[in-house]
Amino acid sequence: MTRGRIKHRPMSEINVVPYIDVMLVLLVIFMVTAPLLMQGVKVDLPEAASDPVENQDPEPLIVSINAAGELFLNLGAEQVQALSLATVKQRVSVVMRRNPKKPVMVWGDRHVAYGEVVVLMSALQEAGAPSIGLVTESP
């Protein structure tokens, strides 16, 4: 009676099926969480029929201004905390120094005073934003 020998697999035959399973799970996780990362402060956007802006950067810098005139910035976890205009200007200037072509978008509530939006846009230009887009909803 001969004893069975254990065959060893050469290193070139690594089983990659578990790695493919892990990659598919990660892909699903990223697909589900990516839309959640772009969420900002809830504002009632005005409606306007306009063409979308060409955007090469997948993550624009978004400054939100709600009906009460409070400012919010989509940087990190602090987007639920209202910021002063000087703080927003300082943080935007830091981002613009790192990436001067980063698009800057303003989410302004339809009930906010026009003058407050103009002051915000002026501060963003002083911070180094070459152009600022206004976000609207299509009617």
C-alpha positions in Angstrom: 0.0 0.0 0.0 1.4 3.3 -1.0 0.9 6.4 0.9 -0.6 9.3 -0.9 1.6 12.2 -1.5 0.4 15.8 -1.1 0.8 17.7 -4.2 2.1 21.2 -3.7 0.9 23.9 -6.0 3.6 26.0 -7.6 3.6 29.7 -6.7 2.3 30.6 -10.1 -1.1 29.1 -9.4 -2.4 31.5 -6.7 -6.2 31.4 -6.3 -7.4 34.9 -7.2 -11.1 34.2 -6.7 -11.2 35.6 -3.1 -9.4 38.7 -4.3 -12.0 39.3 -7.0 -14.8 38.9 -4.5 -13.2 41.5 -2.2 -12.7 43.9 -5.1 -16.4 43.6 -6.1 -17.5 44.2 -2.5 -15.3 47.3 -2.4 -16.7 48.5 -5.7 -20.3 48.2 -4.4 -19.3 50.1 -1.2 -17.7 53.0 -3.1 -20.7 53.2 -5.5 -23.1 53.5 -2.6 -21.1 56.0 -0.6 -19.9 58.3 -3.3 -23.2 60.1 -3.8 -23.4 60.6 0.0 -20.1 62.4 0.1 -21.3 65.3 -2.1 -24.2 66.1 0.3 -24.1 69.6 1.7 -26.4 71.8 3.7 -30.1 71.6 2.7 -31.0 74.8 0.8 -34.0 75.6 -1.3 -32.3 76.2 -4.7 -33.8 78.6 -7.2 -35.1 77.2 -10.5 -33.4 78.3 -13.7 -33.3 76.8 -17.2 -29.5 76.8 -17.9 -26.9 74.5 -19.4 -24.7 72.6 -17.0 -21.2 73.8 -16.4 -18.4 71.7 -17.8 -16.6 70.2 -14.8 -13.3 68.4 -15.0 -12.9 68.1 -11.3 -15.1 65.3 -9.8 -15.3 67.2 -6.4 -15.9 70.9 -6.6 -15.6 73.2 -3.6 -19.2 74.0 -2.5 -20.1 77.0 -0.4 -23.7 76.9 0.9 -25.7 79.9 2.1 -29.0 79.1 3.7 -32.1 81.3 4.1 -30.8 82.8 7.4 -27.6 83.8 5.7 -25.4 81.2 7.4 -22.4 80.0 5.5 -21.3 76.3 5.2 -18.3 74.8 3.5 -18.0 71.1 2.2 -14.6 70.5 3.8 -14.4 67.5 6.0 -17.0 66.8 8.8 -17.5 70.5 9.7 -20.1 71.2 7.0 -23.0 71.2 9.5 -21.4 74.0 11.5 -22.1 77.6 10.3 -18.9 79.6 9.5 -18.1 83.2 9.4 -17.3 84.9 6.1 -13.7 85.4 7.2 -13.3 81.7 8.0 -14.8 80.7 4.7 -12.5 83.1 2.9 -9.4 81.8 4.7 -10.2 78.1 4.1 -11.1 78.7 0.5 -7.8 80.5 0.0 -5.9 77.5 1.4 -7.7 75.2 -1.0 -7.1 77.5 -4.0 -3.4 77.7 -3.2 -3.1 73.9 -3.4 -5.4 73.6 -6.5 -5.9 76.9 -8.3 -8.1 75.3 -11.0 -10.6 73.7 -8.5 -14.1 74.8 -9.3 -16.0 76.7 -6.7 -19.8 76.5 -6.6 -22.3 78.5 -4.5 -25.5 76.8 -3.3 -27.7 79.8 -2.4 -31.2 79.4 -0.9 -33.8 81.1 -3.0 -34.9 83.2 0.0 -31.4 84.7 0.8 -30.8 88.3 0.0 -29.1 89.0 -3.3 -26.6 91.3 -1.6 -25.4 88.5 0.7 -24.7 86.2 -2.3 -22.7 89.1 -4.0 -20.7 89.6 -0.8 -19.9 85.9 -0.6 -18.9 85.7 -4.3 -16.7 88.8 -3.9 -15.0 87.2 -0.8 -14.5 83.9 -2.8 -12.8 85.9 -5.6 -10.5 87.6 -3.1 -9.6 84.1 -1.8 -8.3 83.1 -5.2 -11.3 81.5 -7.0 -11.0 82.6 -10.6 -14.7 81.8 -11.4 -17.7 80.9 -9.2 -20.7 78.9 -10.4 -24.2 79.3 -9.0 -26.1 76.0 -8.5 -29.8 76.0 -9.5 -32.4 73.3 -10.0 -33.9 72.8 -13.4 -37.6 73.7 -13.6 
